[in-house]
Amino acid sequence: MFTTLRLFSVTGLRNRLFSSSSSFLQASCNASVSEDGKKLKLLCDGELERRYHGVWLRHNCRCPECFPAYSQQNIVHHSHLVDLKLTNAKVEGDNIRVEWKSITGNHSCDFGIDWLRNYDYTTPGIHEERRKKETPLITESLPISDYHEVISSNEGYYEWMKQINFYGMSLLQNVPIVDKQEMIKFFARIGEPQPHAYKLVFDVISMKGATDAAYSEGELILHMDQCHMESPPGIQVFFCLKFDECIEGGESILVDSYPVLEELRKKHPKQFEVLTRVPYTVYRVHDSLDNLDSPVSFKYSSPHIVLDAYNRVSGFNWAPNNHYPLLVKEEDAEEYYEAFVLLSTMLEESPLKIIHRLKPGEALCINNHRVLHGRNGFKSNGGTRHLQGLYYNIDFFGSKFRVLAKQLNKEDPVKLLFNRSCVA
């Protein structure tokens, strides 16, 4: 079972720019070289002219000498790009034969016309359209997947991965209660397990003298995990083993930071700018606890909001429960706290906040770079609330999702992962 969601942000694409390769090749095309020898011009019937710099083409040469099939790596030395000039371009079937000369000599390559279209970078609006494709989707309800559908087919597996990528979250139901090694093995479908300061699989259960607020019965304010690391875990899994009926409270809380940050940018641009500029520090120190395998001392500092080259939010970190004393310029201190309090309030009051009481056999999977999580305080009343948690690397998640989409011939565009990359 995969839930149907009400979407708040759905972006369309222009068919002219992103149609299939087969339709591309039906058009008649002409190629020419600019008078100064610096650009290739490609004009196909019914389409706008595309232009490619000679140096770009040489650097991306697809001949076996420059791009070996066995490695799929670009091995063009930078010396081939010096004093370079295009000398000829000719359409030959589905390809364009391109010739250059440079200080290292002459060279030629056949570029597929469909390949050139796919990597077009000069058509007006092309970059905006690509960025629209990568825009995350937003939901007011928790997307749901079923364990048996995920393991029974690649289609079910893809839909589960898609929920996590598109919406930043997915609730996987009917997961069998297994030992920790089997749990790690199953969830490795979404990435590679990511080590952190403590045990690879950690038990979230209330205890006296807890080393973390998560292991108490108290409220957990909205946060992201492991923000004291340069590369915080990307995908976080909360697997419910036990949640007795007698327990009052303890519901999990999720807030998608993406729409809240965009609202902050629109309505409070000054405070948004402050949080992209003023650094805060997250720390995690345990240096004298007997129940730890080894002492830890982490410290990491950066602004809360990271923007990419296109001014999009490409990264966000939020760990108010692990704030280090703010060490900034005097004139930034009050502006920072004004912005921090404002964003904290907007996150807590988000109309898209999701509250869910986990049941045994349910696994909550979230993008820890995008979705904040918290918990209502609870009273055990003699019962047990026991979750197991583990982390998976966001880059391996993205890789597995792209590979799976390609294998299934899916055209759904991958959405931003919030891993500080300019591309999804």
Residue, then its C-alpha position, 0 to 999 in steps of 0.5 A: m500500500f502506498t498512500t496518495l498524498r495531497l501535494f502543495s508544490v508540484t512543478g511542471l516542465r516544458n516538453r520541448l526541453f525535456s522530451s525523450s531522445s527518440s523524439f529528439l532525433q526525428a528533427s533535422c539538425n544543422a551544425s556550424v562553427s562561429e567565426d571566431g572558432k570558439k563556439l559550436k552552433l546547433l540548430c534543429d527544426g522547431e527548436l531554439e539554437r543551442r551553443y556550446h563552447g569549444v573548450w567545453l566540448r573538448h573537455n567533455c570529449r567522448c572519444p575512447e582516448c579521452f573518456p574510456a568506456y572501462s572507467q567512464q572518467n574524463i581524463v582530458h589533460h588541461s593542456h589540451l584546453v589552451d589556445l583551442k579553436l574549433t575548425n569544423a563541425k558536421v552532422e553525420g546521422d545522429n552525431i555531430r563530428v567536431e574538430w579542434k586544434s590547440i597547442t597540443g595538436n588536432h583532435s576530433c570527436d563524435f557527439g550524439i545530438d541527443w547527448l548535446r541536447n541533454y547537456d544543453y546549457t545555453t537555451p533561455g530558461i534551461h537552468e530554471e527548468r532544471r531547478k524546477k525539476e529538482t524542487p522538493l514536494i510538500t505533503e500535509s500527511l505522512p507518506i506510507s509504504d508497506y514492507h511486503e510491497v517493498i521487498s516483493s518488487n523493485e517497483g515497491y522498492y522504488e516507491w518507498m525510496k521516492q517518498i523519502n526523496f520527494y517528501g523527506m519522510s516515509l512510514l514503513q509498516n508491517v516490518p518484522i521484528v528482527d535482530k539488529q544485524e538483519m535490521i541493518k541489512f534490510f535498511a541498507r537498501i536505502g544507503e550505507p550504514q553511517p557510523h557516528a559517535y555511539k553504537l551503529v544501532f542505538d536503543v531509544i528507551s528511557m533510563k535513569g542518568a541518560t546520556d541524551a535527552a532522547y533516553s528520558e521521558g521528557e519532551l524532545i524539541l525539534h532538531m536534527d541529529q548529529c549536527h556536530m559532524e561535518s557530514p551529519p547522517g542523511i537518512q535516519v530510521f526509527f524502528c518501533l519494537k515496543f510501545d505499550e498501550c498504557i503509556e501516555g504521550g510519546e508521539s513522534i513529531l515531524v516538521d519539514s524545514y523546506p516550506v518553513l525556510e521558504e516562508l521565512r525567506k519571503k516574509h522575513p528576508k532580513q532574518f533569513e539573511v542573518l541565518t545564512r551568514v552568522p555562524y553558530t556552533v554545535y557541540r557534543v562532549h562526553d569525556s567522563l562517562d563510565n557507560l561510554d565505549s570511549p570519550v567524545s568531543f565534537k564541535y562544528s560551526s556554520p550558519h544554520i542555512v546554506l545556499d547554493a550557487y542559485n540561491r536555493v536552500s541546499g543545506f540546513n542544520w538545526a540542533p538547539n539542544n546542542h548549542y555551544p555559547l554563541l561566539v560572534k561579532e557584537e553587532d550580530a548577537e542580537e540579530y542572530y537571536e531575533a532570527f533564531v527565535l523567529l524561525s524556532t517559532m515558525l517551525e513549532e507552529s508549522p501547519l504541516k507539522i505531523i504527529h504520529r504515535l508509532k506502533p510496533g513494526e513501524a519504521l519512520c524513515i526521514n531525511n535528517h538534512r531536511v526534516l526535523h523530528g521531536r517527541n512529546g513527553f510521556k509517562s510510562n505508567g509501568g510500560t515500555r517505549h522502545l525504538q531502535g535507531l540507525y543512520y544511512n549516508i545521504d549520498f549512497f541513498g541518492s546513488k541507489f535511488r538514481v540507479l533504481a530509477k534508471q533500471l526501471n526507466k522512471e522519468d521522475p526527477v530526483k529532488l534536492l537531497f539538502n546535502r549542500s550540493c547544487v544538483a540533485 
